[in-house]
Amino acid sequence: MANEQDFDARAADRLILFSDAVVAIAITLLALELPVPGGHTAAEFWSSVHDHGDHYLAFLISFYAIAASWGQHHRIYRAVERTDPRLRSINMSWLLMIVLNPLATKMLTTEGDDTLTAHALRFGFYALLQVLAGVALLAASHHLSTHQLRADGARSPLAGGGWDHLYGVITGFGLSIPVFFVTSYGWVLWFAAPLLIGRVYFPLLQRQRAREQRPQDV
């Protein structure tokens, strides 16, 4: 006979499976929005590819952003045994950011000579989605730890490494939002911040902590 633990485990599985399905649909929609290159000759074909290069680049950025966010989601939820209304709300908030990515990606490639403010609103909206998705993942991890929803003995993902990328994404996309109102090159922070935080800041922080924990010579 099924018991409460079986019901809890079934609910957790449903939440994870539903999330995986939504992410798969969002990534698929990204591809469906891609323009199909045309041309009767190889030169015309490659010229068409070049003309739509911004669409393909935006697709790759969004594909990587969704895939990386899903990877963190998998890491956070891998040991979940129980759910509660708060966790489901946080997860649905994260999914909302994911399903809006195809729309935001399309806005990145809107053609026309827009003003710097209009450009900032389009790119800022995209950046805001990535920030909110990252914050939702951090909130989910914290809630899981404080409400004992993971399997007994499972370590919180925040206790291990690998969070440098998530913090880098939140920082880079977050800082880019006001920068876009000054220059259209705010997107550089999307790549620079995760790289600097992952390759420079976190290694320095870990070395500093290691020195602090090292026994002092008498």
PyMOL commands that place a pseudoatom at each C-alpha (Angstrom):
pseudoatom trace, name=CA, resn=MET, resi=1, chain=A, elem=C, hetatm=0, pos=[0.000, 0.000, 0.000]
pseudoatom trace, name=CA, resn=ALA, resi=2, chain=A, elem=C, hetatm=0, pos=[1.301, 3.439, -0.920]
pseudoatom trace, name=CA, resn=ASN, resi=3, chain=A, elem=C, hetatm=0, pos=[2.349, 5.693, 1.936]
pseudoatom trace, name=CA, resn=GLU, resi=4, chain=A, elem=C, hetatm=0, pos=[2.969, 9.399, 2.258]
pseudoatom trace, name=CA, resn=GLN, resi=5, chain=A, elem=C, hetatm=0, pos=[6.605, 9.037, 1.195]
pseudoatom trace, name=CA, resn=ASP, resi=6, chain=A, elem=C, hetatm=0, pos=[5.488, 7.429, -2.060]
pseudoatom trace, name=CA, resn=PHE, resi=7, chain=A, elem=C, hetatm=0, pos=[3.050, 10.265, -2.684]
pseudoatom trace, name=CA, resn=ASP, resi=8, chain=A, elem=C, hetatm=0, pos=[5.733, 12.868, -1.953]
pseudoatom trace, name=CA, resn=ALA, resi=9, chain=A, elem=C, hetatm=0, pos=[8.222, 11.169, -4.273]
pseudoatom trace, name=CA, resn=ARG, resi=10, chain=A, elem=C, hetatm=0, pos=[5.611, 10.986, -7.033]
pseudoatom trace, name=CA, resn=ALA, resi=11, chain=A, elem=C, hetatm=0, pos=[4.849, 14.695, -6.652]
pseudoatom trace, name=CA, resn=ALA, resi=12, chain=A, elem=C, hetatm=0, pos=[8.548, 15.576, -6.835]
pseudoatom trace, name=CA, resn=ASP, resi=13, chain=A, elem=C, hetatm=0, pos=[8.969, 13.464, -9.971]
pseudoatom trace, name=CA, resn=ARG, resi=14, chain=A, elem=C, hetatm=0, pos=[6.006, 15.173, -11.604]
pseudoatom trace, name=CA, resn=LEU, resi=15, chain=A, elem=C, hetatm=0, pos=[7.461, 18.597, -10.856]
pseudoatom trace, name=CA, resn=ILE, resi=16, chain=A, elem=C, hetatm=0, pos=[10.832, 17.686, -12.374]
pseudoatom trace, name=CA, resn=LEU, resi=17, chain=A, elem=C, hetatm=0, pos=[9.356, 15.948, -15.430]
pseudoatom trace, name=CA, resn=PHE, resi=18, chain=A, elem=C, hetatm=0, pos=[7.044, 18.877, -16.086]
pseudoatom trace, name=CA, resn=SER, resi=19, chain=A, elem=C, hetatm=0, pos=[9.962, 21.302, -15.831]
pseudoatom trace, name=CA, resn=ASP, resi=20, chain=A, elem=C, hetatm=0, pos=[12.070, 19.235, -18.222]
pseudoatom trace, name=CA, resn=ALA, resi=21, chain=A, elem=C, hetatm=0, pos=[9.209, 19.163, -20.746]
pseudoatom trace, name=CA, resn=VAL, resi=22, chain=A, elem=C, hetatm=0, pos=[8.750, 22.940, -20.613]
pseudoatom trace, name=CA, resn=VAL, resi=23, chain=A, elem=C, hetatm=0, pos=[12.474, 23.517, -21.122]
pseudoatom trace, name=CA, resn=ALA, resi=24, chain=A, elem=C, hetatm=0, pos=[12.479, 21.137, -24.105]
pseudoatom trace, name=CA, resn=ILE, resi=25, chain=A, elem=C, hetatm=0, pos=[9.557, 23.003, -25.675]
pseudoatom trace, name=CA, resn=ALA, resi=26, chain=A, elem=C, hetatm=0, pos=[11.220, 26.385, -25.105]
pseudoatom trace, name=CA, resn=ILE, resi=27, chain=A, elem=C, hetatm=0, pos=[14.429, 25.252, -26.807]
pseudoatom trace, name=CA, resn=THR, resi=28, chain=A, elem=C, hetatm=0, pos=[12.427, 23.789, -29.686]
pseudoatom trace, name=CA, resn=LEU, resi=29, chain=A, elem=C, hetatm=0, pos=[10.566, 27.073, -30.159]
pseudoatom trace, name=CA, resn=LEU, resi=30, chain=A, elem=C, hetatm=0, pos=[13.918, 28.831, -30.437]
pseudoatom trace, name=CA, resn=ALA, resi=31, chain=A, elem=C, hetatm=0, pos=[14.771, 26.696, -33.460]
pseudoatom trace, name=CA, resn=LEU, resi=32, chain=A, elem=C, hetatm=0, pos=[11.349, 27.143, -35.058]
pseudoatom trace, name=CA, resn=GLU, resi=33, chain=A, elem=C, hetatm=0, pos=[11.886, 30.908, -35.124]
pseudoatom trace, name=CA, resn=LEU, resi=34, chain=A, elem=C, hetatm=0, pos=[15.100, 30.605, -37.141]
pseudoatom trace, name=CA, resn=PRO, resi=35, chain=A, elem=C, hetatm=0, pos=[14.924, 31.950, -40.718]
pseudoatom trace, name=CA, resn=VAL, resi=36, chain=A, elem=C, hetatm=0, pos=[15.629, 29.407, -43.441]
pseudoatom trace, name=CA, resn=PRO, resi=37, chain=A, elem=C, hetatm=0, pos=[18.511, 30.476, -45.724]
pseudoatom trace, name=CA, resn=GLY, resi=38, chain=A, elem=C, hetatm=0, pos=[17.744, 30.430, -49.429]
pseudoatom trace, name=CA, resn=GLY, resi=39, chain=A, elem=C, hetatm=0, pos=[19.366, 30.988, -52.795]
pseudoatom trace, name=CA, resn=HIS, resi=40, chain=A, elem=C, hetatm=0, pos=[19.764, 29.182, -56.087]
pseudoatom trace, name=CA, resn=THR, resi=41, chain=A, elem=C, hetatm=0, pos=[23.555, 29.065, -55.915]
pseudoatom trace, name=CA, resn=ALA, resi=42, chain=A, elem=C, hetatm=0, pos=[26.088, 28.383, -53.197]
pseudoatom trace, name=CA, resn=ALA, resi=43, chain=A, elem=C, hetatm=0, pos=[27.070, 32.060, -53.183]
pseudoatom trace, name=CA, resn=GLU, resi=44, chain=A, elem=C, hetatm=0, pos=[23.459, 33.151, -52.740]
pseudoatom trace, name=CA, resn=PHE, resi=45, chain=A, elem=C, hetatm=0, pos=[22.961, 30.559, -50.013]
pseudoatom trace, name=CA, resn=TRP, resi=46, chain=A, elem=C, hetatm=0, pos=[25.955, 31.727, -47.979]
pseudoatom trace, name=CA, resn=SER, resi=47, chain=A, elem=C, hetatm=0, pos=[24.953, 35.323, -48.556]
pseudoatom trace, name=CA, resn=SER, resi=48, chain=A, elem=C, hetatm=0, pos=[21.542, 34.491, -47.087]
pseudoatom trace, name=CA, resn=VAL, resi=49, chain=A, elem=C, hetatm=0, pos=[23.200, 32.818, -44.098]
pseudoatom trace, name=CA, resn=HIS, resi=50, chain=A, elem=C, hetatm=0, pos=[25.301, 35.938, -43.579]
pseudoatom trace, name=CA, resn=ASP, resi=51, chain=A, elem=C, hetatm=0, pos=[22.244, 38.187, -43.786]
pseudoatom trace, name=CA, resn=HIS, resi=52, chain=A, elem=C, hetatm=0, pos=[20.548, 36.190, -41.028]
pseudoatom trace, name=CA, resn=GLY, resi=53, chain=A, elem=C, hetatm=0, pos=[23.679, 35.838, -38.927]
pseudoatom trace, name=CA, resn=ASP, resi=54, chain=A, elem=C, hetatm=0, pos=[22.249, 37.879, -36.070]
pseudoatom trace, name=CA, resn=HIS, resi=55, chain=A, elem=C, hetatm=0, pos=[19.309, 35.458, -35.800]
pseudoatom trace, name=CA, resn=TYR, resi=56, chain=A, elem=C, hetatm=0, pos=[21.604, 32.444, -35.623]
pseudoatom trace, name=CA, resn=LEU, resi=57, chain=A, elem=C, hetatm=0, pos=[23.839, 34.127, -33.045]
pseudoatom trace, name=CA, resn=ALA, resi=58, chain=A, elem=C, hetatm=0, pos=[20.843, 35.045, -30.893]
pseudoatom trace, name=CA, resn=PHE, resi=59, chain=A, elem=C, hetatm=0, pos=[19.659, 31.440, -31.124]
pseudoatom trace, name=CA, resn=LEU, resi=60, chain=A, elem=C, hetatm=0, pos=[23.019, 30.102, -29.951]
pseudoatom trace, name=CA, resn=ILE, resi=61, chain=A, elem=C, hetatm=0, pos=[23.140, 32.552, -27.032]
pseudoatom trace, name=CA, resn=SER, resi=62, chain=A, elem=C, hetatm=0, pos=[19.622, 31.650, -25.918]
pseudoatom trace, name=CA, resn=PHE, resi=63, chain=A, elem=C, hetatm=0, pos=[20.181, 27.934, -26.407]
pseudoatom trace, name=CA, resn=TYR, resi=64, chain=A, elem=C, hetatm=0, pos=[23.247, 28.092, -24.197]
pseudoatom trace, name=CA, resn=ALA, resi=65, chain=A, elem=C, hetatm=0, pos=[21.470, 30.294, -21.622]
pseudoatom trace, name=CA, resn=ILE, resi=66, chain=A, elem=C, hetatm=0, pos=[18.519, 27.895, -21.341]
pseudoatom trace, name=CA, resn=ALA, resi=67, chain=A, elem=C, hetatm=0, pos=[20.754, 24.818, -21.336]
pseudoatom trace, name=CA, resn=ALA, resi=68, chain=A, elem=C, hetatm=0, pos=[22.975, 26.266, -18.601]
pseudoatom trace, name=CA, resn=SER, resi=69, chain=A, elem=C, hetatm=0, pos=[19.965, 27.257, -16.512]
pseudoatom trace, name=CA, resn=TRP, resi=70, chain=A, elem=C, hetatm=0, pos=[18.461, 23.792, -16.922]
pseudoatom trace, name=CA, resn=GLY, resi=71, chain=A, elem=C, hetatm=0, pos=[21.793, 22.272, -15.879]
pseudoatom trace, name=CA, resn=GLN, resi=72, chain=A, elem=C, hetatm=0, pos=[21.698, 24.241, -12.629]
pseudoatom trace, name=CA, resn=HIS, resi=73, chain=A, elem=C, hetatm=0, pos=[18.038, 23.268, -12.173]
pseudoatom trace, name=CA, resn=HIS, resi=74, chain=A, elem=C, hetatm=0, pos=[18.975, 19.604, -12.571]
pseudoatom trace, name=CA, resn=ARG, resi=75, chain=A, elem=C, hetatm=0, pos=[21.722, 19.986, -10.015]
pseudoatom trace, name=CA, resn=ILE, resi=76, chain=A, elem=C, hetatm=0, pos=[19.424, 21.660, -7.485]
pseudoatom trace, name=CA, resn=TYR, resi=77, chain=A, elem=C, hetatm=0, pos=[16.499, 19.259, -7.867]
pseudoatom trace, name=CA, resn=ARG, resi=78, chain=A, elem=C, hetatm=0, pos=[18.401, 15.994, -8.265]
pseudoatom trace, name=CA, resn=ALA, resi=79, chain=A, elem=C, hetatm=0, pos=[17.904, 14.962, -4.624]
pseudoatom trace, name=CA, resn=VAL, resi=80, chain=A, elem=C, hetatm=0, pos=[14.410, 16.424, -4.092]
pseudoatom trace, name=CA, resn=GLU, resi=81, chain=A, elem=C, hetatm=0, pos=[12.066, 13.988, -2.367]
pseudoatom trace, name=CA, resn=ARG, resi=82, chain=A, elem=C, hetatm=0, pos=[9.281, 16.315, -1.295]
pseudoatom trace, name=CA, resn=THR, resi=83, chain=A, elem=C, hetatm=0, pos=[7.661, 19.492, -2.579]
pseudoatom trace, name=CA, resn=ASP, resi=84, chain=A, elem=C, hetatm=0, pos=[5.527, 22.192, -1.057]
pseudoatom trace, name=CA, resn=PRO, resi=85, chain=A, elem=C, hetatm=0, pos=[3.478, 25.095, -2.454]
pseudoatom trace, name=CA, resn=ARG, resi=86, chain=A, elem=C, hetatm=0, pos=[6.359, 27.536, -2.021]
pseudoatom trace, name=CA, resn=LEU, resi=87, chain=A, elem=C, hetatm=0, pos=[8.770, 25.389, -4.008]
pseudoatom trace, name=CA, resn=ARG, resi=88, chain=A, elem=C, hetatm=0, pos=[6.216, 24.899, -6.757]
pseudoatom trace, name=CA, resn=SER, resi=89, chain=A, elem=C, hetatm=0, pos=[5.688, 28.657, -6.959]
pseudoatom trace, name=CA, resn=ILE, resi=90, chain=A, elem=C, hetatm=0, pos=[9.417, 29.298, -7.201]
pseudoatom trace, name=CA, resn=ASN, resi=91, chain=A, elem=C, hetatm=0, pos=[9.758, 26.634, -9.876]
pseudoatom trace, name=CA, resn=MET, resi=92, chain=A, elem=C, hetatm=0, pos=[6.863, 28.070, -11.901]
pseudoatom trace, name=CA, resn=SER, resi=93, chain=A, elem=C, hetatm=0, pos=[8.512, 31.494, -11.709]
pseudoatom trace, name=CA, resn=TRP, resi=94, chain=A, elem=C, hetatm=0, pos=[11.686, 29.968, -13.131]
pseudoatom trace, name=CA, resn=LEU, resi=95, chain=A, elem=C, hetatm=0, pos=[9.687, 28.285, -15.899]
pseudoatom trace, name=CA, resn=LEU, resi=96, chain=A, elem=C, hetatm=0, pos=[8.036, 31.598, -16.750]
pseudoatom trace, name=CA, resn=MET, resi=97, chain=A, elem=C, hetatm=0, pos=[11.467, 33.082, -17.436]
pseudoatom trace, name=CA, resn=ILE, resi=98, chain=A, elem=C, hetatm=0, pos=[12.347, 30.058, -19.579]
pseudoatom trace, name=CA, resn=VAL, resi=99, chain=A, elem=C, hetatm=0, pos=[9.207, 30.142, -21.751]
pseudoatom trace, name=CA, resn=LEU, resi=100, chain=A, elem=C, hetatm=0, pos=[9.646, 33.883, -22.360]
pseudoatom trace, name=CA, resn=ASN, resi=101, chain=A, elem=C, hetatm=0, pos=[13.121, 33.315, -23.822]
pseudoatom trace, name=CA, resn=PRO, resi=102, chain=A, elem=C, hetatm=0, pos=[11.914, 32.638, -27.395]
pseudoatom trace, name=CA, resn=LEU, resi=103, chain=A, elem=C, hetatm=0, pos=[9.990, 35.931, -27.355]
pseudoatom trace, name=CA, resn=ALA, resi=104, chain=A, elem=C, hetatm=0, pos=[12.937, 37.818, -25.882]
pseudoatom trace, name=CA, resn=THR, resi=105, chain=A, elem=C, hetatm=0, pos=[15.281, 36.217, -28.426]
pseudoatom trace, name=CA, resn=LYS, resi=106, chain=A, elem=C, hetatm=0, pos=[13.044, 37.380, -31.257]
pseudoatom trace, name=CA, resn=MET, resi=107, chain=A, elem=C, hetatm=0, pos=[13.103, 40.893, -29.813]
pseudoatom trace, name=CA, resn=LEU, resi=108, chain=A, elem=C, hetatm=0, pos=[16.918, 40.861, -29.976]
pseudoatom trace, name=CA, resn=THR, resi=109, chain=A, elem=C, hetatm=0, pos=[16.791, 40.463, -33.744]
pseudoatom trace, name=CA, resn=THR, resi=110, chain=A, elem=C, hetatm=0, pos=[14.091, 43.054, -34.435]
pseudoatom trace, name=CA, resn=GLU, resi=111, chain=A, elem=C, hetatm=0, pos=[15.252, 44.936, -37.488]
pseudoatom trace, name=CA, resn=GLY, resi=112, chain=A, elem=C, hetatm=0, pos=[15.098, 48.681, -37.866]
pseudoatom trace, name=CA, resn=ASP, resi=113, chain=A, elem=C, hetatm=0, pos=[16.917, 51.823, -36.838]
pseudoatom trace, name=CA, resn=ASP, resi=114, chain=A, elem=C, hetatm=0, pos=[15.689, 52.139, -33.267]
pseudoatom trace, name=CA, resn=THR, resi=115, chain=A, elem=C, hetatm=0, pos=[16.885, 54.607, -30.677]
pseudoatom trace, name=CA, resn=LEU, resi=116, chain=A, elem=C, hetatm=0, pos=[19.335, 53.740, -27.927]
pseudoatom trace, name=CA, resn=THR, resi=117, chain=A, elem=C, hetatm=0, pos=[16.469, 53.673, -25.427]
pseudoatom trace, name=CA, resn=ALA, resi=118, chain=A, elem=C, hetatm=0, pos=[14.413, 51.273, -27.547]
pseudoatom trace, name=CA, resn=HIS, resi=119, chain=A, elem=C, hetatm=0, pos=[17.502, 49.092, -28.007]
pseudoatom trace, name=CA, resn=ALA, resi=120, chain=A, elem=C, hetatm=0, pos=[18.086, 49.159, -24.241]
pseudoatom trace, name=CA, resn=LEU, resi=121, chain=A, elem=C, hetatm=0, pos=[14.510, 48.089, -23.533]
pseudoatom trace, name=CA, resn=ARG, resi=122, chain=A, elem=C, hetatm=0, pos=[14.722, 45.127, -25.913]
pseudoatom trace, name=CA, resn=PHE, resi=123, chain=A, elem=C, hetatm=0, pos=[18.102, 43.913, -24.713]
pseudoatom trace, name=CA, resn=GLY, resi=124, chain=A, elem=C, hetatm=0, pos=[17.359, 44.852, -21.115]
pseudoatom trace, name=CA, resn=PHE, resi=125, chain=A, elem=C, hetatm=0, pos=[14.238, 42.697, -21.152]
pseudoatom trace, name=CA, resn=TYR, resi=126, chain=A, elem=C, hetatm=0, pos=[16.283, 39.738, -22.342]
pseudoatom trace, name=CA, resn=ALA, resi=127, chain=A, elem=C, hetatm=0, pos=[18.901, 40.349, -19.665]
pseudoatom trace, name=CA, resn=LEU, resi=128, chain=A, elem=C, hetatm=0, pos=[16.245, 40.707, -16.975]
pseudoatom trace, name=CA, resn=LEU, resi=129, chain=A, elem=C, hetatm=0, pos=[14.843, 37.267, -17.814]
pseudoatom trace, name=CA, resn=GLN, resi=130, chain=A, elem=C, hetatm=0, pos=[18.242, 35.667, -17.278]
pseudoatom trace, name=CA, resn=VAL, resi=131, chain=A, elem=C, hetatm=0, pos=[18.722, 37.488, -13.965]
pseudoatom trace, name=CA, resn=LEU, resi=132, chain=A, elem=C, hetatm=0, pos=[15.306, 36.454, -12.650]
pseudoatom trace, name=CA, resn=ALA, resi=133, chain=A, elem=C, hetatm=0, pos=[15.858, 32.852, -13.769]
pseudoatom trace, name=CA, resn=GLY, resi=134, chain=A, elem=C, hetatm=0, pos=[19.136, 32.760, -11.840]
pseudoatom trace, name=CA, resn=VAL, resi=135, chain=A, elem=C, hetatm=0, pos=[17.585, 34.320, -8.754]
pseudoatom trace, name=CA, resn=ALA, resi=136, chain=A, elem=C, hetatm=0, pos=[14.756, 31.758, -8.874]
pseudoatom trace, name=CA, resn=LEU, resi=137, chain=A, elem=C, hetatm=0, pos=[17.302, 28.942, -8.881]
pseudoatom trace, name=CA, resn=LEU, resi=138, chain=A, elem=C, hetatm=0, pos=[19.081, 30.402, -5.862]
pseudoatom trace, name=CA, resn=ALA, resi=139, chain=A, elem=C, hetatm=0, pos=[15.746, 30.816, -4.088]
pseudoatom trace, name=CA, resn=ALA, resi=140, chain=A, elem=C, hetatm=0, pos=[14.822, 27.201, -4.846]
pseudoatom trace, name=CA, resn=SER, resi=141, chain=A, elem=C, hetatm=0, pos=[18.111, 25.894, -3.495]
pseudoatom trace, name=CA, resn=HIS, resi=142, chain=A, elem=C, hetatm=0, pos=[17.763, 27.946, -0.315]
pseudoatom trace, name=CA, resn=HIS, resi=143, chain=A, elem=C, hetatm=0, pos=[14.162, 26.819, 0.197]
pseudoatom trace, name=CA, resn=LEU, resi=144, chain=A, elem=C, hetatm=0, pos=[15.061, 23.172, -0.310]
pseudoatom trace, name=CA, resn=SER, resi=145, chain=A, elem=C, hetatm=0, pos=[17.796, 23.428, 2.307]
pseudoatom trace, name=CA, resn=THR, resi=146, chain=A, elem=C, hetatm=0, pos=[15.804, 25.325, 4.916]
pseudoatom trace, name=CA, resn=HIS, resi=147, chain=A, elem=C, hetatm=0, pos=[12.672, 23.156, 4.626]
pseudoatom trace, name=CA, resn=GLN, resi=148, chain=A, elem=C, hetatm=0, pos=[14.361, 19.728, 4.456]
pseudoatom trace, name=CA, resn=LEU, resi=149, chain=A, elem=C, hetatm=0, pos=[12.827, 18.779, 1.105]
pseudoatom trace, name=CA, resn=ARG, resi=150, chain=A, elem=C, hetatm=0, pos=[15.900, 16.901, -0.093]
pseudoatom trace, name=CA, resn=ALA, resi=151, chain=A, elem=C, hetatm=0, pos=[16.710, 13.263, 0.597]
pseudoatom trace, name=CA, resn=ASP, resi=152, chain=A, elem=C, hetatm=0, pos=[18.231, 12.666, 3.994]
pseudoatom trace, name=CA, resn=GLY, resi=153, chain=A, elem=C, hetatm=0, pos=[21.979, 13.175, 3.860]
pseudoatom trace, name=CA, resn=ALA, resi=154, chain=A, elem=C, hetatm=0, pos=[21.898, 14.997, 0.517]
pseudoatom trace, name=CA, resn=ARG, resi=155, chain=A, elem=C, hetatm=0, pos=[24.255, 17.956, 0.507]
pseudoatom trace, name=CA, resn=SER, resi=156, chain=A, elem=C, hetatm=0, pos=[23.018, 21.344, -0.623]
pseudoatom trace, name=CA, resn=PRO, resi=157, chain=A, elem=C, hetatm=0, pos=[24.359, 22.263, -4.081]
pseudoatom trace, name=CA, resn=LEU, resi=158, chain=A, elem=C, hetatm=0, pos=[25.395, 25.608, -2.620]
pseudoatom trace, name=CA, resn=ALA, resi=159, chain=A, elem=C, hetatm=0, pos=[27.885, 23.740, -0.462]
pseudoatom trace, name=CA, resn=GLY, resi=160, chain=A, elem=C, hetatm=0, pos=[29.852, 22.569, -3.503]
pseudoatom trace, name=CA, resn=GLY, resi=161, chain=A, elem=C, hetatm=0, pos=[31.577, 24.260, -6.394]
pseudoatom trace, name=CA, resn=GLY, resi=162, chain=A, elem=C, hetatm=0, pos=[30.141, 25.138, -9.772]
pseudoatom trace, name=CA, resn=TRP, resi=163, chain=A, elem=C, hetatm=0, pos=[28.097, 28.146, -8.683]
pseudoatom trace, name=CA, resn=ASP, resi=164, chain=A, elem=C, hetatm=0, pos=[30.550, 30.603, -10.149]
pseudoatom trace, name=CA, resn=HIS, resi=165, chain=A, elem=C, hetatm=0, pos=[28.799, 30.407, -13.524]
pseudoatom trace, name=CA, resn=LEU, resi=166, chain=A, elem=C, hetatm=0, pos=[25.369, 31.147, -12.046]
pseudoatom trace, name=CA, resn=TYR, resi=167, chain=A, elem=C, hetatm=0, pos=[26.657, 34.112, -10.060]
pseudoatom trace, name=CA, resn=GLY, resi=168, chain=A, elem=C, hetatm=0, pos=[28.512, 35.292, -13.143]
pseudoatom trace, name=CA, resn=VAL, resi=169, chain=A, elem=C, hetatm=0, pos=[25.353, 35.121, -15.248]
pseudoatom trace, name=CA, resn=ILE, resi=170, chain=A, elem=C, hetatm=0, pos=[23.323, 37.050, -12.685]
pseudoatom trace, name=CA, resn=THR, resi=171, chain=A, elem=C, hetatm=0, pos=[26.070, 39.672, -12.362]
pseudoatom trace, name=CA, resn=GLY, resi=172, chain=A, elem=C, hetatm=0, pos=[26.778, 40.034, -16.075]
pseudoatom trace, name=CA, resn=PHE, resi=173, chain=A, elem=C, hetatm=0, pos=[23.180, 40.247, -17.243]
pseudoatom trace, name=CA, resn=GLY, resi=174, chain=A, elem=C, hetatm=0, pos=[22.213, 42.410, -14.276]
pseudoatom trace, name=CA, resn=LEU, resi=175, chain=A, elem=C, hetatm=0, pos=[24.957, 44.977, -14.841]
pseudoatom trace, name=CA, resn=SER, resi=176, chain=A, elem=C, hetatm=0, pos=[24.227, 45.093, -18.563]
pseudoatom trace, name=CA, resn=ILE, resi=177, chain=A, elem=C, hetatm=0, pos=[20.700, 46.435, -18.040]
pseudoatom trace, name=CA, resn=PRO, resi=178, chain=A, elem=C, hetatm=0, pos=[21.694, 50.001, -17.003]
pseudoatom trace, name=CA, resn=VAL, resi=179, chain=A, elem=C, hetatm=0, pos=[24.712, 49.901, -19.306]
pseudoatom trace, name=CA, resn=PHE, resi=180, chain=A, elem=C, hetatm=0, pos=[22.440, 49.419, -22.328]
pseudoatom trace, name=CA, resn=PHE, resi=181, chain=A, elem=C, hetatm=0, pos=[20.980, 52.869, -21.711]
pseudoatom trace, name=CA, resn=VAL, resi=182, chain=A, elem=C, hetatm=0, pos=[24.456, 54.311, -22.226]
pseudoatom trace, name=CA, resn=THR, resi=183, chain=A, elem=C, hetatm=0, pos=[25.857, 52.111, -24.983]
pseudoatom trace, name=CA, resn=SER, resi=184, chain=A, elem=C, hetatm=0, pos=[24.533, 49.355, -27.204]
pseudoatom trace, name=CA, resn=TYR, resi=185, chain=A, elem=C, hetatm=0, pos=[27.544, 47.199, -26.303]
pseudoatom trace, name=CA, resn=GLY, resi=186, chain=A, elem=C, hetatm=0, pos=[26.247, 46.214, -22.884]
pseudoatom trace, name=CA, resn=TRP, resi=187, chain=A, elem=C, hetatm=0, pos=[25.964, 42.644, -24.144]
pseudoatom trace, name=CA, resn=VAL, resi=188, chain=A, elem=C, hetatm=0, pos=[29.755, 42.344, -23.712]
pseudoatom trace, name=CA, resn=LEU, resi=189, chain=A, elem=C, hetatm=0, pos=[29.089, 41.912, -19.989]
pseudoatom trace, name=CA, resn=TRP, resi=190, chain=A, elem=C, hetatm=0, pos=[27.040, 38.783, -20.731]
pseudoatom trace, name=CA, resn=PHE, resi=191, chain=A, elem=C, hetatm=0, pos=[30.276, 37.037, -21.641]
pseudoatom trace, name=CA, resn=ALA, resi=192, chain=A, elem=C, hetatm=0, pos=[32.879, 39.001, -19.694]
pseudoatom trace, name=CA, resn=ALA, resi=193, chain=A, elem=C, hetatm=0, pos=[31.314, 38.781, -16.225]
pseudoatom trace, name=CA, resn=PRO, resi=194, chain=A, elem=C, hetatm=0, pos=[30.888, 34.974, -16.100]
pseudoatom trace, name=CA, resn=LEU, resi=195, chain=A, elem=C, hetatm=0, pos=[34.421, 34.573, -17.439]
pseudoatom trace, name=CA, resn=LEU, resi=196, chain=A, elem=C, hetatm=0, pos=[35.979, 36.960, -14.927]
pseudoatom trace, name=CA, resn=ILE, resi=197, chain=A, elem=C, hetatm=0, pos=[34.001, 35.632, -11.972]
pseudoatom trace, name=CA, resn=GLY, resi=198, chain=A, elem=C, hetatm=0, pos=[34.620, 32.000, -12.892]
pseudoatom trace, name=CA, resn=ARG, resi=199, chain=A, elem=C, hetatm=0, pos=[38.270, 32.298, -13.864]
pseudoatom trace, name=CA, resn=VAL, resi=200, chain=A, elem=C, hetatm=0, pos=[39.476, 35.115, -11.612]
pseudoatom trace, name=CA, resn=TYR, resi=201, chain=A, elem=C, hetatm=0, pos=[37.248, 35.988, -8.660]
pseudoatom trace, name=CA, resn=PHE, resi=202, chain=A, elem=C, hetatm=0, pos=[36.183, 32.540, -7.457]
pseudoatom trace, name=CA, resn=PRO, resi=203, chain=A, elem=C, hetatm=0, pos=[39.687, 30.992, -7.741]
pseudoatom trace, name=CA, resn=LEU, resi=204, chain=A, elem=C, hetatm=0, pos=[41.096, 33.916, -5.759]
pseudoatom trace, name=CA, resn=LEU, resi=205, chain=A, elem=C, hetatm=0, pos=[38.328, 33.563, -3.183]
pseudoatom trace, name=CA, resn=GLN, resi=206, chain=A, elem=C, hetatm=0, pos=[38.968, 29.833, -2.813]
pseudoatom trace, name=CA, resn=ARG, resi=207, chain=A, elem=C, hetatm=0, pos=[42.697, 30.388, -2.363]
pseudoatom trace, name=CA, resn=GLN, resi=208, chain=A, elem=C, hetatm=0, pos=[42.005, 33.066, 0.254]
pseudoatom trace, name=CA, resn=ARG, resi=209, chain=A, elem=C, hetatm=0, pos=[39.712, 30.717, 2.172]
pseudoatom trace, name=CA, resn=ALA, resi=210, chain=A, elem=C, hetatm=0, pos=[42.290, 27.948, 1.956]
pseudoatom trace, name=CA, resn=ARG, resi=211, chain=A, elem=C, hetatm=0, pos=[44.936, 30.235, 3.456]
pseudoatom trace, name=CA, resn=GLU, resi=212, chain=A, elem=C, hetatm=0, pos=[42.589, 31.243, 6.266]
pseudoatom trace, name=CA, resn=GLN, resi=213, chain=A, elem=C, hetatm=0, pos=[41.844, 27.601, 7.104]
pseudoatom trace, name=CA, resn=ARG, resi=214, chain=A, elem=C, hetatm=0, pos=[45.509, 26.568, 6.992]
pseudoatom trace, name=CA, resn=PRO, resi=215, chain=A, elem=C, hetatm=0, pos=[47.020, 26.118, 10.456]
pseudoatom trace, name=CA, resn=GLN, resi=216, chain=A, elem=C, hetatm=0, pos=[49.343, 28.950, 11.355]
pseudoatom trace, name=CA, resn=ASP, resi=217, chain=A, elem=C, hetatm=0, pos=[52.952, 28.111, 12.078]
pseudoatom trace, name=CA, resn=VAL, resi=218, chain=A, elem=C, hetatm=0, pos=[53.882, 28.660, 15.722]
for i in range(1, 218): cmd.bond("trace and resi %d" % i, "trace and resi %d" % (i + 1))
show_as sticks, trace
zoom trace
